[in-house]
Amino acid sequence: MEVVLHFDYCVAISKADPNWSDYTPLQLALMSYFNLHILWLKLLIPWRLFRLWALIDGIDAPENMVRCVSNNPSTMAFWRGWHRSFNKWLIRYLYIPLGGSAVRGRWGQVRAVINYLAVFTFVALWHDINLNLLIWGWLIVFFMLPEIIATRVFPRRKWEDHPTAYRCLCAVGAIGNLMMMMAANMVGFAVGTDGLKQIIAGVFAGWEGITFFVAACGALFIGVQIMFEIREEEMRNGIYLKC
């Protein structure tokens, strides 16, 4: 963590209220990407330390940060594994008492989304009473909708005869998930809404930025295929994780 902070100035830059137009699209994207990784590291270290002490005391506490932040193609799975112990608490004491997704049919999906909104509003206020964090919580729910809708429109059972095509289709959706997760966390924990708007405007300001965006999507597509293969290897070894 100290080495990353010493050589990577993304946090210092984002806190200094910079003029984002001074940076190239590549620099803007890398700052956003590494900001998220530093956020992951600064939470991973204390949570793992506290779990170590719990294990020494004979208590097997839930493992937080089950996967690296760069190994989460699904928005839903990302939040199951990010702060897993808190996620379990939220499901047990908020999501299920609110009704969860027990109601079947179209109304059940609407009810589940409303419950997600209530849960993430609580999570935002639990972090701090801050407008950026409230927007972060609402964006998380909004960014869950494409994945929820896609799983209904493109169910796996209908693609059993075309596994490669289905895997590529999922990878395209995962690219969108990754972009949206990065954007939401940048709003809540780094640059806020104004900073994110400037970053997006900087990336799409000209052909250089658009070319970079297309290349970045290609790189993410390859990375997602590796994520999928990691999960396939885990299942071949009898490991089944929902995150």
Buried (B, 14 or more C-beta within 10 A) or exposed (E): EEEBBEEBEBBEBBEEEBEBEEBEBBBBBBBBBBBBBBBBBBBBEEBEEEBEEEEEEEEEBBEBBBBEBEBBBBBBBBBBBBBBBBBEEBBEEBBEEBBBBEEEEEEBBEBBBEBBBBBBBEBBEEBEEEEBBBBBBBBBBBBBBBBBEBBEEEEEEEBEEEEEEBBEBBBEBBBBBBBBBBBBBBBBBBBBBEBBEBBBEBBEEEEEBEEBBEEBBEEBBEBBBEBBEEBEEEEEEEEEEEB
